[in-house]
């Protein structure tokens, strides 16, 4: 399981809320969540690519 997404306000709190819910349910994430402000920049796109590679290997 992996979490990724973008946000435009509140620092992407929804991503951290989902992570907390998964943790509470005993669901292990393949990697730390990836989030980007508004539209993904080059760093966020690279992080998403690495996340995809990690999930594919899991």
N, CA and C atoms as an extended XYZ file, in Angstrom:
174
Properties=species:S:1:pos:R:3:atomname:S:1:resname:S:1:resid:I:1 pbc="F F F"
N         0.850       -1.169        0.000 N   UNK     1
C         0.000        0.000        0.000 CA  UNK     1
C         0.895        1.231        0.000 C   UNK     1
N         0.482        2.234       -0.742 N   UNK     2
C         1.220        3.493       -0.793 CA  UNK     2
C         0.232        4.651       -0.843 C   UNK     2
N         0.666        5.790       -0.361 N   UNK     3
C        -0.161        6.995       -0.381 CA  UNK     3
C         0.593        8.076       -1.138 C   UNK     3
N        -0.094        8.692       -2.091 N   UNK     4
C         0.487        9.843       -2.770 CA  UNK     4
C        -0.635       10.772       -3.192 C   UNK     4
N        -0.332       12.042       -3.277 N   UNK     5
C        -1.348       12.988       -3.700 CA  UNK     5
C        -0.856       14.413       -3.620 C   UNK     5
N        -1.718       15.308       -4.042 N   UNK     6
C        -1.378       16.728       -4.004 CA  UNK     6
C        -2.374       17.448       -3.098 C   UNK     6
N        -2.001       18.649       -2.735 N   UNK     7
C        -2.855       19.452       -1.870 CA  UNK     7
C        -2.712       20.916       -2.258 C   UNK     7
N        -3.712       21.696       -1.894 N   UNK     8
C        -3.668       23.124       -2.176 CA  UNK     8
C        -3.827       23.946       -0.902 C   UNK     8
N        -4.191       23.308        0.175 N   UNK     9
C        -4.352       24.011        1.442 CA  UNK     9
C        -4.107       23.034        2.586 C   UNK     9
N        -3.943       23.501        3.743 N   UNK    10
C        -3.722       22.794        5.015 CA  UNK    10
C        -2.555       21.810        4.995 C   UNK    10
N        -1.566       22.063        4.188 N   UNK    11
C        -0.329       21.277        4.177 CA  UNK    11
C        -0.529       19.795        3.862 C   UNK    11
N        -1.645       19.455        3.248 N   UNK    12
C        -1.885       18.063        2.882 CA  UNK    12
C        -2.206       17.180        4.067 C   UNK    12
N        -2.919       17.736        5.034 N   UNK    13
C        -3.251       16.978        6.243 CA  UNK    13
C        -3.953       15.660        5.938 C   UNK    13
N        -4.719       15.615        4.860 N   UNK    14
C        -5.448       14.381        4.544 CA  UNK    14
C        -4.490       13.215        4.355 C   UNK    14
N        -3.318       13.487        3.815 N   UNK    15
C        -2.345       12.411        3.588 CA  UNK    15
C        -1.880       11.838        4.925 C   UNK    15
N        -1.579       12.715        5.870 N   UNK    16
C        -1.160       12.253        7.198 CA  UNK    16
C        -2.307       11.546        7.919 C   UNK    16
N        -3.541       12.009        7.716 N   UNK    17
C        -4.700       11.347        8.321 CA  UNK    17
C        -4.861        9.929        7.781 C   UNK    17
N        -4.687        9.764        6.480 N   UNK    18
C        -4.780        8.421        5.898 CA  UNK    18
C        -3.673        7.529        6.439 C   UNK    18
N        -2.458        8.074        6.535 N   UNK    19
C        -1.346        7.290        7.071 CA  UNK    19
C        -1.668        6.824        8.487 C   UNK    19
N        -2.202        7.716        9.301 N   UNK    20
C        -2.569        7.364       10.677 CA  UNK    20
C        -3.621        6.254       10.685 C   UNK    20
N        -4.615        6.363        9.813 N   UNK    21
C        -5.654        5.328        9.747 CA  UNK    21
C        -5.072        3.974        9.346 C   UNK    21
N        -4.179        3.984        8.375 N   UNK    22
C        -3.543        2.732        7.963 CA  UNK    22
C        -2.724        2.152        9.110 C   UNK    22
N        -1.963        2.999        9.796 N   UNK    23
C        -1.173        2.541       10.942 CA  UNK    23
C        -2.074        1.908       11.999 C   UNK    23
N        -3.177        2.575       12.310 N   UNK    24
C        -4.109        2.069       13.322 CA  UNK    24
C        -4.748        0.750       12.904 C   UNK    24
N        -4.916        0.548       11.606 N   UNK    25
C        -5.518       -0.689       11.098 CA  UNK    25
C        -4.485       -1.799       10.918 C   UNK    25
N        -3.217       -1.481       11.204 N   UNK    26
C        -2.167       -2.480       11.058 CA  UNK    26
C        -1.712       -2.680        9.623 C   UNK    26
N        -2.021       -1.729        8.770 N   UNK    27
C        -1.622       -1.811        7.363 CA  UNK    27
C        -0.260       -1.157        7.212 C   UNK    27
N         0.673       -1.916        6.681 N   UNK    28
C         2.034       -1.408        6.518 CA  UNK    28
C         2.182       -0.749        5.148 C   UNK    28
N         2.702        0.458        5.154 N   UNK    29
C         2.969        1.158        3.903 CA  UNK    29
C         4.290        0.679        3.321 C   UNK    29
N         4.352        0.608        2.009 N   UNK    30
C         5.583        0.192        1.334 CA  UNK    30
C         6.663        1.261        1.456 C   UNK    30
N         6.244        2.510        1.639 N   UNK    31
C         7.177        3.636        1.758 CA  UNK    31
C         6.433        4.804        2.395 C   UNK    31
N         7.167        5.823        2.759 N   UNK    32
C         6.539        7.024        3.298 CA  UNK    32
C         5.653        7.668        2.234 C   UNK    32
N         4.574        8.328        2.662 N   UNK    33
C         3.706        9.003        1.696 CA  UNK    33
C         4.456       10.068        0.897 C   UNK    33
N         3.999       10.271       -0.316 N   UNK    34
C         4.554       11.316       -1.185 CA  UNK    34
C         3.451       12.337       -1.409 C   UNK    34
N         3.771       13.599       -1.151 N   UNK    35
C         2.782       14.643       -1.395 CA  UNK    35
C         3.432       15.815       -2.103 C   UNK    35
N         2.607       16.509       -2.854 N   UNK    36
C         3.085       17.657       -3.618 CA  UNK    36
C         2.102       18.799       -3.460 C   UNK    36
N         2.615       19.996       -3.414 N   UNK    37
C         1.750       21.163       -3.349 CA  UNK    37
C         1.241       21.481       -4.750 C   UNK    37
N        -0.066       21.533       -4.902 N   UNK    38
C        -0.736       21.865       -6.159 CA  UNK    38
C        -0.328       20.887       -7.256 C   UNK    38
N         0.447       21.339       -8.221 N   UNK    39
C         0.912       20.457       -9.287 CA  UNK    39
C         2.299       19.943       -8.931 C   UNK    39
N         2.561       18.669       -9.155 N   UNK    40
C         3.874       18.119       -8.798 CA  UNK    40
C         5.012       18.806       -9.556 C   UNK    40
N         6.046       19.184       -8.811 N   UNK    41
C         7.248       19.716       -9.446 CA  UNK    41
C         8.181       18.546       -9.764 C   UNK    41
N         9.364       18.842      -10.246 N   UNK    42
C        10.296       17.775      -10.629 CA  UNK    42
C        10.648       16.872       -9.454 C   UNK    42
N        10.824       17.454       -8.266 N   UNK    43
C        11.156       16.642       -7.088 CA  UNK    43
C        10.013       15.696       -6.730 C   UNK    43
N         8.792       16.201       -6.781 N   UNK    44
C         7.636       15.361       -6.462 CA  UNK    44
C         7.453       14.262       -7.508 C   UNK    44
N         7.670       14.592       -8.765 N   UNK    45
C         7.561       13.570       -9.811 CA  UNK    45
C         8.602       12.472       -9.617 C   UNK    45
N         9.806       12.862       -9.247 N   UNK    46
C        10.854       11.872       -8.985 CA  UNK    46
C        10.484       11.008       -7.779 C   UNK    46
N         9.932       11.637       -6.740 N   UNK    47
C         9.511       10.884       -5.558 CA  UNK    47
C         8.400        9.898       -5.914 C   UNK    47
N         7.475       10.308       -6.778 N   UNK    48
C         6.406        9.400       -7.216 CA  UNK    48
C         6.975        8.228       -8.011 C   UNK    48
N         7.941        8.510       -8.852 N   UNK    49
C         8.571        7.446       -9.637 CA  UNK    49
C         9.240        6.431       -8.707 C   UNK    49
N         9.976        6.926       -7.719 N   UNK    50
C        10.635        6.027       -6.764 CA  UNK    50
C         9.609        5.250       -5.948 C   UNK    50
N         8.514        5.909       -5.593 N   UNK    51
C         7.455        5.225       -4.854 CA  UNK    51
C         6.883        4.085       -5.693 C   UNK    51
N         6.645        4.344       -6.967 N   UNK    52
C         6.141        3.298       -7.858 CA  UNK    52
C         7.098        2.120       -7.959 C   UNK    52
N         8.380        2.408       -8.038 N   UNK    53
C         9.379        1.339       -8.099 CA  UNK    53
C         9.378        0.522       -6.809 C   UNK    53
N         9.247        1.205       -5.679 N   UNK    54
C         9.217        0.518       -4.385 CA  UNK    54
C         7.995       -0.382       -4.275 C   UNK    54
N         6.845        0.132       -4.686 N   UNK    55
C         5.607       -0.657       -4.627 CA  UNK    55
C         5.701       -1.864       -5.562 C   UNK    55
N         6.282       -1.671       -6.727 N   UNK    56
C         6.409       -2.776       -7.683 CA  UNK    56
C         7.275       -3.903       -7.129 C   UNK    56
N         8.239       -3.559       -6.297 N   UNK    57
C         9.139       -4.562       -5.720 CA  UNK    57
C         8.562       -5.209       -4.465 C   UNK    57
N         7.538       -4.595       -3.892 N   UNK    58
C         6.983       -5.096       -2.618 CA  UNK    58
C         6.162       -6.357       -2.823 C   UNK    58
